[in-house]
Amino acid sequence: MKYFYLLFMCLLKNSVCLDYDGWLNIKLEHNINCKNENFCSRGNISLKSIKAGSAVIDQISFTKSHIDELKEHADIDGLYSIRSLVTSADSKETEFLSSVKAKLFLENRLSDVISAWILPNGDVIAITFQVNSYSSHNHSLQYDQAEYPLHSNFYIRHVDQAPVPDTASYIQKLEREREAREKGDLKDNRSFLAKYWMYIVPIAIFVMISGVTNPEPAPQASR
């Protein structure tokens, strides 16, 4: 029973935190085996419904040329970079760039995690590319294959928008108070001390200092 309650709450959270629903397409490009170009096609991620979150991932398989160039990047502690081109029904194409160490990507046997960070209105604010955390040198990539498939997991990450302060109303309030003070319409309900403390404190300090520097003479003993 507890399991079904938790499942219901998770589904409810995902349904209420996202106001927008529609299709989403993410074109993936990377920076290896691209000849004279900086980036070339790696694959595509498409969703018919952002709320449903079910994605179709279509990617190339790496060849020996990909692996050789990736190893060259790893030897110099270089980066393997992904450029994501995001389009949706209500927005123009947006570009995001994310990178990982090439050596780490090889150690993880070409396995990665791709996440789309989405606001409640459906705007994509980031596409992140990370390697899985289960890397093991005992299960390294075998370099005698004709093709090397990519292993990608894709997730939708919902981002809650922080409340925006009503700066305009606050400025208008200050302006009204200033105008009222200039006209004399604004009554000052502060206490006497709150109004005049800046005058009272210096006088009190002066009196205290005067008492310390000029002590009263001690009375003479009577004979």
Phi, psi and omega in degrees: 000318179298322181297316181293327177294315179296320179297318179297318180294322178295316179295321179295319180298316181294330183280328183271337185280346180243111181280332186258148172218144180173184182277159180215136178231133181235111176271125183257132174230151179227177190250025178235148180056044184251010180059243185265003181262154178287323180223149176217169190295135172245328180165198185209143174237125182232142177230131174282331181219122178293321180297319179293323176076006181276119186247148172254118183253120180236110184228159177286165168260142178288146173255181178298327178296319176299313183296317180299316180290324177296321177293325176297318176297319181295323182296332180254018181058039181275180185251146168256120189246145177240130172252124182251127177249109189257131173227149177216180183294331187246011183217157176281174181293130179240140185251136176228147181233133179216146185221155171224165175294132180300322180298319181293323178295321176294316181297332179269016173056044176062030177258136182212169177235123179247127183235138174252122182262118192234134175281164179303333180276003177095356180288133176272121183257348179193148169236118182251147182234118183225157175269154177295158186264010185257026184302143179211128180292343179283346181235051182287165182292136177274126187262023181245025182260158176281324179226152181232101182291147175272143180241101184243138170249136182242137181224145170265126178249120181273132182246124177277131178284134176288148178298138181267126180296143180276076184295321183299316180295322180294319179295320178296322178296315178298321180294319178295319179295321179296316179296321180294321178295320179295326179275347183082014182274344185267114180282139178264106183266014181287158179288170181300316180294320180295329181283319192241021183297329182291342175265325184289318185299312179300322179295317180297319179295319180298317180297318180296316180295320179297322180293329180282319184281335181236072180292149178290139179295143180289140180295140179285145179289137180285144180267000000 
